Amino acid sequence: MRIVVALGGNALLRRGQALTAENQRENVRIAAEALAPLADGNDLVVTHGNGPQVGLLALQEAAYTEVDEYPLDVLVGETMGMIGYMIEQEMGNLLPFETPLATVLTMVEVDAEDPAFKDPTKFIGPVYSEEEAKKNAAEKGWSIKPDGDKWRRVVPSPAPKRIFEVRPIRWMLDNGAVVIAAGGGGIPTVYDREGHLTGVECVIDKDFCSALLASEIDADVFVVATDADAVFLDWGTPDQTAIRRATPDQMDAYDFPAGSMGPKVEAAQNFVRASGKRAVICALKDVAAALRGETGTTIDPEVADVELVRA
């Protein structure tokens, strides 16, 4: 099979954890242990989030006042290199020595007129108290929004239109490489009025970009690996129920939070509708079992009726 796995931010840094290299490496090591078995006999692409990391780099840039702050497209490229290096190293420690691994700096085109630029929604950086967040917003010109019981910086998150490195990614997969690509949703770019490709100040949703990449490389399955065991109805209540299997259209009957499960479900639906293949949403530790249909949520065009499992 050709598999694309999108690692949630929790795979790299758990909520509230210090933004240290040691914490990130330990979490990447855990992720690699779950993903390495998938490379045996399959084509594997790993994508990942970068919200905390790109936010940290932005803070570091702001602290160095002798030059203008680096734009978000450059910072996203930096996080791709850092996180890709860690994933390559930890996966390489588990896979046969001869298995090639490659991190691809992935540029993604967005529409300069996307309405997202007028309504920043994408969380980046660490969490703050309301007082801290409002102080930073006033001093740095940030947009901020609540994230659970904390506050975070938000930036525009336009939809991905085109991934420029699809051909080299295909070539690497055809030659047996495990590929790390589209990190953080890809480096956001637009064409200017002169027709030149240039970076733009935003962050693309990792799951939407990963779904687009999965479609464009003809993946057999798209996996969204997160910290939830499945997609749940009535989450956090005594009636909590997991959706085991459903079609994309059947999933339309339910509402999911825009700040958490909503984009993951929509990205999975996008892939299934575009490809006719299946998508899986599951806990990182359960990826192998979820691919066998034993756990997680499978979105599949061939499902007859919604299958629900009481938690």
C-alpha positions, 0 to 999 in steps of 0.5 A: 500500500501507499500510506500517508500518515499525518502526525498531530502536534501531540506527536511532537510536543504534548500540550503544556510541555516545555518547548525543549529539543529533548521533549520533542525528540522523545515524542518523535521517538515514540512516533517513530516506534508506531510508524516504522512497522508501516514501512515494511512492504509499503510506501510511506509518507509522513507529514507533521504539524509545527504549531508550537515550533513555528511559534517558538521561532517567531518569538525568538525572531522577535527577541532579536531586534537588530533586524526585521523579523523573518516571515512565517514562510521562512520559519515554516521552512526552518521547522521542516528541517528541524522536525524532519531531521528528528523523524529521519534519525529516529525512524532510521534507528529502527528501520533497516540501514539500507532504507533511504529516508528523505525530508522534502522542503515542500512549497504549497500554493495558496490563493492570495484572495483566500478569505482566511487572510481576513480572519486568522484562526490557526493556532501557533506557539505556546499557550498563555494565560489571558492576561499574558496573551493580551499583553503580547497582542498589544506589544507585538500586534498579534491576533489571539483567541482562546484555546480551551482554558488558555489563549494562543496566537492565531494567524491566517490559514488559507486552503492549499491549492497546489503542492509543487514537489509532488513529482520528486516525492513520487520519484522517491517513493518509487525508489523505496524511500520513506519520505517526510514532506508537507511539514506544518502544512507546507511552506505557504507561497503565492504568485505575485502580480509579475508571476513570481512565486513568493512566500506569504505570511500565513500557516496552512492547515497540516491535515488539509495539505496532507489530504491533498498530498495523499490524493496527488500521489495516489495514496491507498489510505490517508491516516490522521494520527492524533491523541484521540482513539477515534472520532466521537459523538457526545465527547466527554459525556456518559453517552460518548460513542465512537464512529467506527465506520462511515462514508464521507456523506454520512459524516456530514450529519455530525458537527465537530469542533472547528478547533480540534476534530473538525479539520481532521474529519473534513480533511479525511472526507476531502481525500476519500471524495477525491480518491475513492479510497479510505481515510483513518482517524486514530490514536498514533499508538493504534495506527497499525490496528486502525488500518486493519479496521480494529479501532479508530474511525474509518471513512470509506465510500463503500460503507453501507451504514454508520457503525457506532461503538459505545465507549 
